[in-house]
Amino acid sequence: MSGKQPKPVHQMSVSEFEKMFPNEDACCAYLVERRWPDGVRCPRCGAENPHKNPTRPWSWQCYQCAPASSYRFSHLAGTIFENTNKPLREWYRVIHLMLTSKKGISALQVMRYMGFGSYKTAWEMCHKIRTALVEDVKQLGGIVEVDETFVGGLAKNRHIDKRGKGGGTGGIGSGKTPVVGAVKRKGNVIARVVENVTSATLEAFVHEAVSNKVSLLCTDQWGGYKKLGKEYPHGVVDHSKGQYVVGSIHTQTIEGFWSIFKRGIVGSFHKVSRKYMHLYVAEFQFRYNNRSNTDIFGQAIKGC
């Protein structure tokens, strides 16, 4: 396929990070600005202009939801940083590492890079950050590609008591975790971990992720997509017949996303349990959807 490659978007470098966040106060100020761009509000009742606590920095008191004693809160209240024993600056470093690593960075790498004494600390921090990266994406329109993939090892390679029951159509018994995704060309991606890739499951995902005003819905020949032609302008490429591009019909964009995702799972994380797979999917989805965002770090902090 021809066409110019998009110009790379500049992301915050390490030197720029050091300049922007020289100390803890700078990190606190940045969080407050991102969290309350129109002024501090009470996280409990939403009241505007709470009373600044003169004796404690980055702390306020709200007399609206607690007139007698006041509700005291800090800039960390209700965020993933609440009750943490790590300074914000270290959290920011980990977030920066995760956002600038195209294929992700493992908790073991984070532990070594940050000098943490515990793998559990790094693992919990990374998972909390992934939770903050979960985003609500509007339904996709225009030309949309839908495809499924399977992540994990073969059932025959697992211990017999861990193979699960059943199988078929990529269920748990197959030893792999099914993930389905939809991407608007030159736009956003929406990906979800699903139980299986039956027609009912795939149709429910498409109804949730894709606008009914889509101009073209592209899939491969998998039988689970057959009924979509009744509701959407549906184009199919049959890989079994050697078809990969038929005019405007192809699934190369979503397959490119799967390629990045799988290289990350295999190369950076090595293995991911089904229980936490949705968090890794959310991380890769966030990075992909903010690939043209020069302030991806600020967007991530806003979600924290």
N, C-alpha and C positions, 0 to 999 in steps of 0.2 A: 504494500500500500504506500502511495506517495504522500508527500506533504511535509512541511517543515516541522521539526521537533519544537515543542514549546520551550520558550526561554526559561531556564531554571530560576526558581524563586529563591531569593536570598533568605536564609534562616539565620537566627541569632548564633554568632560564633562564641567560642569560649571567652575570648577577650571582651566581646560585647557584653556577655553575661556578667563578667567580673566588674565591668564599668557600671552596669545598670544596677547590680545588687552588691555593692561593696560591703554592706553590713546588714544586720538583722532588721534595723529600723527601715531601711530602704525596702526590704522584702515585705514588711508589715504595711507600709504605705502603699505599695503596689497592690497588695491583696485588697485593702480597703477601697482603693480607687476602682479596681475591677469588679468588686462585689457590689459596691454601692456607688455607681457613677453619678447618681443624682443626689447624693448625700446619704449619710448613715441612717439606716432604719432598724427598728427592733426586729430581730429574727423570729420572735415569738408572735407579736401582734401586728407588725408592719408599721408601727407608729413612726412618724418622721421626727427628726431632730431630737433624739434622746439626749439626756444630760450627760456630758462628758465627765468621767470620773477624774477628779483632779489629783488623786493620790496614786492611781495606777495607769500607766501608759497603755494606749490601745484598748481602753475599757470604757463602757458606757452604762448608764442606768436608765431604765424605762419605768416611768411612774404611771403609764396608762394601763398596762396589764397587771401591775402590782402597785396600786396607789399607796398602800401602807408602808411596805418595806422596799419597794422598787425591785425590778428584775435586772440583775447585773449580768452583763455579757461582754465578751471580748470580740475582737475581729475574727477569732477562730471558731466561735460558736456556730454549730450547725454545718461545719465544713469537714472535710476528710482529715484536717489537721487538728481537730479538737482532741484534747487530752493527750496530745503527742509529747514525747520527751525529746524529740529531735527538733532543732531549730528550723525555722522556715527556709533558711538558706540551703540547708541540706535537702529538704523536700524539693526545692526549686531545681537543685542540681540533678536530682534523680528524674524529675519531669523533663528537664532539658535533654538528658541522655536518652530517654525513651522517645521523645519527639524527633530527635535528629538521627535516630537509628532506623533506617528504612526497613530493615528486616527485624527490628526489635532488639532488645537487650535483656539477657536473662538475669534473674535475681542473683545468681552466683557472680556474674560479671559486675553487677551493681555493688555487691558486697565487697569485692576486691577493689574496685575503683574508688569507692567511698571510704574504704577502710573500716567498715562496720565489723564488729566482733561477732555478729550473729547472722547466719543465713536467714533465719526466721524473720528478723527485722527487715531485711531487704525484700524478702518475699511478700510480707504483709504490706509494705509501703507500695510496692509495684502493683499489687492487687487493688489497693485503695485508689491508686491513681487511675487504673484501668476502669474502675467503677465510675470515676468522675468523667471519663472520656465517653461514656455511653451517651449517645445523642439521639434526639428525635429528628428524623429527616422527613421532610415533606414528600408526599407521593411523587413518583418520578413521571415525567412526561416526555414528549418528543419521541426519539428512537430509543427504545429500552431493550437491553439484552438480559435474559434470565438463564441461569445455569446452576447446576448443583455440583458439589464435589464431596469427597470423602477423606477424612483426616484420621490417621492412626494406623496401627499395624494390622496384619492379617490375623483372623481368629485362630488359624492353625498354629500360629507362632506364640499364642498365649498359653498360660497354664490352663489346664482343662477346667478348673473351677472358676476361671475368670472369663470364660468365653461367652457367658450369657446364654439365654434361651432364644430360640427362634432365629430369624435371619431374614433373608429376602429383602430386596429393594433397599439395601444399605441400612438395615436396622441395627440395633445394639448388638445382636448376635453375630453380625458380620465382623465384629472387632474394629469397625471404623465408625467415626462420628460424622453423620451427614450434615452438611452446611449448604444452604441455598442462598443465592444472591441475585440482585438485580442492579443494573447500572445504566444510567443515562449517558449516552455518548457525550464526552467532554463535560460530564456533570458528576453528580454524586452516585455513591454506591450504597445499597442497603443489604446487609447480610445477616442471616439468622441461623442459629443452630436449631435443627429440627429432629423429630423422632425418627422420621423415615422420609422417603421421597415418593410416596404414593400420590395419586392424582388429587385426593382430598387435601393433603398437606401442601402440595405445591400450588394448588388453586387458591387456598386460603392465604398463602404468602403473597401471591401475585395480587390478590384483591387488596391486601393491606399495603403493599409497597408501590403498586403501579396505578397511575391515574386511568380512569376509564376513557379519558380523552387522548390517550397515547396515540401517536401517529403510526408507530410500527413496533410490534413486540417480536423479538427474535429469540428463538430457542433452538436446541438441537432436536433430534428425532425421538428423544425419550418419550415413552407412552404417557407419562404423567402430565404432559403438556397438551395432549391431543384436543381436549375439550375447550382450551383457551380460545380457539378460533371462533367460537360462538359469541364471544364477548369482546374480543380485541382483534385488530388487524394483525394477523399472526403469520410470521414468516419462519420457515424451518430450513435448517441445513442438516443434511443427513451425512454425518461423519462416516458411517459404515459404508457409504458409497463413494467416499473420497471427496465429499463436498465440504468446503470450509468457508467459501465466500460465494454468494449468489447475488450479484448486484449489491444492494444495500443490506442484504441479509447475511449476518455473521454473528458469532459470539466471541470474537477475539478480544474485545475490551474486558468483559467479565473474566475470560480465561487469563488475561494478563493480571488481573487482580488476584485470582487464585494462585498464580505463579509466585507473586510476591508473598502472599500469605503462607503458602506451603514452604517456600525457601526460609521464611522466618521460623516456622514451627520446627522444621527439620534442622536448620543450621544454627539457630540461636537458642531455641528452647528444647530441642531434641525430642521431647515428648510432652504432651499436654493431656490431662485427664478430661474426660467428658464433662465432669462437674464444673470445671472452670473454663471450658472452651469458649463460652459466650463472651467472657471478658477479653480474651485474646482477639476474638473476632471484632469486638468493639474497638480495641486499640488500633487494629489495622484499618478498620473502617474510618476512624477519626483521622488518622494520618492521610489516608487517601482523599477524603472529602475536604481536607484543609491543605492539600498539596500546593494550591495557588495562594494561600493565605500567608502574607508576610508576618502576620501577628498570631501565628498558630500557638505560641506559648501563652499569650494573653487569653486566647480562646479557651485553652485548657484550664488556666487558673480560674477563669470565670465559672467553669463547670465544677470546680472543687468545692 
